[in-house]
Structures are given as C-alpha cells and as structure tokens.
C-alpha cells in the first residue's frame, strides 16, 4: 500500500468535484462502461470492463450492506471507486457517491445513520461523513499531511487517525545553505520500502469527534518517531482495535529501525490507555508477526493473528487470544495445521469466523473460543475474501473464483450461501467462459499434489491445445481459486491455452510441513513438482507437448529463469515478470532483508548479548551449508544452458526485486543469442497497476506466447 499525503488548505474541493459536469479530465466521472462483447469470448476488453468489488461492511442493525465498486477508464488511465448500499437480501441497490475520485476506508457510524470515508482534497485524503443515502456530505478532518486511515471508537466520540511524520534526513537538515541539494543522507538500512524512499512513516493520532469535526489530534507515539504504525507497506486500520468501552485501544508496531527492522518480523501489540496515556506491550516474548487485533464484543478477550518465528514472514498464522483480566494467552489453532488469513468475532462473542487456504480453495471456518472446535461455515470451488459478521449470527462476505471476480454473498446461520450482488453477472453471462478441473498429480517423492487445469471455452478433447505452466510467486502464496486482473487464468484459457497451475511445495493450504519445505530449498523439490505437473499433463492427448510455455512473477519469475536452464526441452517459450535472476545480488538489493535471510538458508538467531546476526543466510557465510547450496542454485549460474525464447518484464519502482534483475537476465539472453524481448515500466512497482500498462502487458503476454506456441497463427 503506497500512501501519498500532502498539505490541505481548503475543505470545499471535494464538494466541487462531486458536482462537476466532467468538463475536464480531473473532474470526469468514471461510470460503468457500456461494454458488449462482439465475440462472446472472455478477452482483455471484457476483463477491463468488469466492476471491481472491494470490502464490505454490514450496518450495526444488520439490515444494510455498504461496499465499493470501482471501474476503469482506459483513456484517463485510472480507476475510480464509488460507494453503494443494499439490503441484506440484495434488494434496493443504491449508489450513494458519484465523484471524480475514489471514496475509501469507509465504515458505518451513528448506528448506521451515517457513513464515514476518506476522499482527496487538493490531492490529500481527508475524512468525510454523509448520511447513509449519500446526502449531507461534510469534511470532518483537516489534517496537514492528510489521512491514511481512521477508526472511530465504539461510542463515536473519539477517533484514531493515521497520518505521517518525518523520518529520513535530507541534505537541508544537515546543510541548510544547500536548499537545492537533492541528496538523501543514509546511515542505516530500510531507507526504501516496496516502491518508495522512506522520508515519512505513519503514526496513529487520537482525537475527538463531536459528530461533525475531528479535533485535538495527538500522536500517541510522539516519543517514538523512529517507529511506524501501521506497518509498511500494506498495513492498514486492521492493525488497530478499540476496546468496546472506548477507553483504550490496541495498535500494532514493530518497534525496530534500521538493520534491526530490515532483518526482523517481530511485531507486537500495544495497549494504549487514554486516561493516563500509558502504553503496555501485550505480546512481550512472542517473536514473530503479531497483527490484526480484535476485541470480543464484551471486551473481555483480545484475539489476533500470530506467527511464531522471527524473520519468517510466511510462518503459520495462528489465532491467539488474551484474557484481558487474567493475562492468560491461548493458541486456539495449535491442533490445526493450516495458516489463517483473517479473523472476526461472531456477534455473540463465543466464536470467531476465520478464512484460511485449505486443499486448493479458501473457505470460511469458525472456531469456538472455549472448546477450540473448528467447523466449516462456507466452502466450494471458490475463495472467500472478507468477513463482516451480522448481528443475528450470520455473515456477509466476498467470494470469487478463477472464473469470476468478487461478488457479495450472505451466509446464513443454517449455512446457506446466497449471492446478493450482481455487479458482473450480466457481463459474464453473455460470455462463453473457460472451465476448471482439479487434478491430483504424483510427485517425485511419493506425495500427491493438487493441480488446477483451466481449459478454453468450448474445449474439445479431440483437439490439441498449447499449454502454459503457471509458476506461483510469494514464494508461499496459495494457488487457490484466486481471481487476478493480471495473472488471470480465465483470460489465458480464453486465448486458446490450457493453463496448468500446480500447488507445488511451499504453498499454504496443505499443512505447515508442505508450506515450509521451500525455505532453504530454492531450485529443489518445488521445481521437481513443477516438472511433475507438466509431465503429467503432457500425457493427455489434447496437450500439444511441443508447444508448452512457462510463466510467473516474483518467485514465479525466479522459477521461470531457473527452469530456463534446467527444463530439458520441455518448454518452447518463457515469460518472467519481476523475477530473481541473481540471488547473490538479490540478497543485498532487496529492502525486507528478513525475507532473503530466511529463505536463502538463514534463520534469526540471537547472540548472548541479544544482538541480531543479520547475515546468517548470506552468501559469504561459508559455514552455512544450506545457504551455500541455495546460492549455488541461483538461476544466473545456468545461463549456459539457456536455449529457449524468453520475455522479461519489470517495474523500475520495484524495490522488492530490483529491475536490474530483469535487465541482467535480458542481457544474458541476448549475449547468448537467445530470442528475447523485454518491457520495463518506469512508473510501476512489483505489480502493474495502471490501466494502460496492464493492457499493454496483457497484449505483449499473448503476442509473445502466440508467436512461439501458436506458430501457425504468428504474425
């Protein structure tokens, strides 16, 4: 999450924008496109025309649902989100905003009578409120640097506001007589993160709310200007929780900076009491990520997600609870071998809903806080992606699959699942969509691996189709029924390819052993799993074994580069995005160094004096056999075996895996005489987000694979 905030000078610009007639680009309203498919096939134009449903909030009385839908404008090269409400049964859909910029961070206030959200004023987000029908829109905050997020207290009289404070030193801080000097003075690590140089960091401010305006904001970490909360780059207001009595709050923070921050994932939860302004650590001695606190309805228990090991960002996420009176902690999922993605208390406070990847899909579960009994609430060939409990004990959620994007669903107490939004139903029903099938594939070490096969629309098993092996990133992110606007399996299949998507070693949803195996084994068993998957699929007569490609991003890009030197003629073309090519360079280039340290063979360990050894997994540690083996399997060491066309893409704002990695791979391919193409996006990070860039990437993707995998159709 890349937050940009600036100084606010007026409170009327948002109203002006909302009333604009769209006479210029800055004020032009983005509405649902008038899209009609000419071919009846899911293509790039159809993908870009879809409405994107994000977040969902149930009103306090359980009768209304608040959510956002965004659409893209290709000409303007941007998207815009507006807010909608509907009844819990899906009736009376009402668009309550129609503005030139996006409303975000939205929630119900005043017992559902009003809605609060952020909206930019002069380019800086501020808190606004309005009635639930969209009328009476009023600016509530006037924060100099803008508002990244907010959270009202249960009694509605107080608010947490996240804004930024100065962090790094500029030349003028040391030499004021050099006002035009642009140098950043750096003396420690973590000077840049994800896609930005760190000049400011977020802090939580607590203020009062009189029903109209937010005032008296005070930085509750004013004496800790070197620490951030929420945590960059993706942390938001889920990292805060108000106690039900509104007298205290819990915030998430990794109270480390520099080298300590760069090599550690040890965040903690801190209780801040408003009356005495005192702070107390609630998770002292818990060494991994502790995030996303949430109080039970009566305030007696705090629940949160917790990882065990410092430095391991893909550790099992456990559900922990803390009895606020006794201080007793409990791991509710100690006997459950899967990692949890999100939690929410049920209305009665006796159980928690949670989402977790399991067996190639992402169901909703519930866990009894007393007995720890777990039951499945909603599942299917789909992924659930949100939790908004209803007062009657039911649940509103978002659901998607490889064949359709998010829609809003209601899950009843009886377990009935009903779709209550139809944002894209009409568009998708006008198309002939691909199909998905689950395969169980034997691996080289005697196990079984779940592999998703996605077939083109109108699939004919008597014909032959080129195939694409999908290589997952992360490296520990689930290949479940996810929907992506870039790595879209339905789009790939609709273009005439059979997509093979394995749940190889190192992915969640199959137990902690399966998930953890990849650490320290890059280029090992997970690569054998990929080859097992494609060899298995080649046995089917409808796979054109002479025309198979492989593609992926991030660790999937690493996998692409690695397979390029180790595939033994299995593939006819490769495409890598944002991939690791040279692991030694990556170890020193990346910003979150705990990731490289752990995954390349290291582990966080403490010296007797409690200082961290950040280089335990480094390539210069000759005493670390795992690290040495890992670096020996770096893709760049196998370039002498490259013999297959390869396309490379990368964003120059990618500080997780620098674009130099892609440039090195491209240069190596050209020097070897391998057919190669590269596209560099100077304004994109690890992802490709801008609409026209996304379309360009998709067009280049299919142009490249069509050239090598569909030779009879090549331009």
Secondary structure as UniProt FT lines:
FT   HELIX           13..18
FT   HELIX           25..27
FT   HELIX           44..49
FT   STRAND          52..58
FT   TURN            60..61
FT   STRAND          64..73
FT   TURN            74..77
FT   STRAND          78..87
FT   TURN            88..89
FT   STRAND          94..95
FT   STRAND          104..109
FT   HELIX           110..112
FT   STRAND          114..121
FT   TURN            122..123
FT   STRAND          124..131
FT   TURN            132..133
FT   STRAND          138..139
FT   TURN            144..145
FT   STRAND          149..152
FT   TURN            154..155
FT   STRAND          158..166
FT   STRAND          169..170
FT   HELIX           171..174
FT   TURN            176..177
FT   TURN            179..180
FT   STRAND          184..185
FT   STRAND          192..193
FT   TURN            194..195
FT   STRAND          196..197
FT   STRAND          200..209
FT   STRAND          214..219
FT   TURN            220..223
FT   TURN            225..226
FT   TURN            232..234
FT   HELIX           237..239
FT   STRAND          240..242
FT   TURN            244..245
FT   STRAND          248..253
FT   HELIX           258..263
FT   STRAND          268..273
FT   TURN            274..277
FT   STRAND          278..281
FT   TURN            284..285
FT   STRAND          290..295
FT   TURN            297..298
FT   STRAND          301..306
FT   TURN            310..311
FT   TURN            313..314
FT   STRAND          318..323
FT   TURN            324..326
FT   STRAND          329..331
FT   TURN            332..335
FT   STRAND          340..345
FT   TURN            347..348
FT   STRAND          351..358
FT   TURN            359..360
FT   STRAND          361..368
FT   TURN            369..371
FT   STRAND          374..378
FT   STRAND          383..384
FT   STRAND          388..389
FT   TURN            391..392
FT   STRAND          395..401
FT   TURN            402..403
FT   STRAND          404..411
FT   TURN            413..414
FT   STRAND          417..419
FT   HELIX           425..429
FT   STRAND          435..442
FT   TURN            444..445
FT   STRAND          448..455
FT   TURN            457..458
FT   TURN            461..462
FT   STRAND          465..471
FT   TURN            474..476
FT   HELIX           489..494
FT   TURN            495..496
FT   STRAND          497..502
FT   TURN            505..506
FT   HELIX           512..516
FT   TURN            517..520
FT   TURN            522..523
FT   HELIX           525..538
FT   TURN            541..542
FT   STRAND          543..553
FT   HELIX           555..564
FT   TURN            565..566
FT   TURN            568..569
FT   STRAND          573..577
FT   HELIX           583..589
FT   HELIX           593..599
FT   TURN            600..601
FT   TURN            608..609
FT   TURN            614..617
FT   TURN            619..620
FT   TURN            622..623
FT   HELIX           625..632
FT   HELIX           635..641
FT   STRAND          646..651
FT   TURN            652..653
FT   HELIX           659..672
FT   STRAND          676..681
FT   TURN            682..683
FT   HELIX           691..709
FT   HELIX           711..713
//
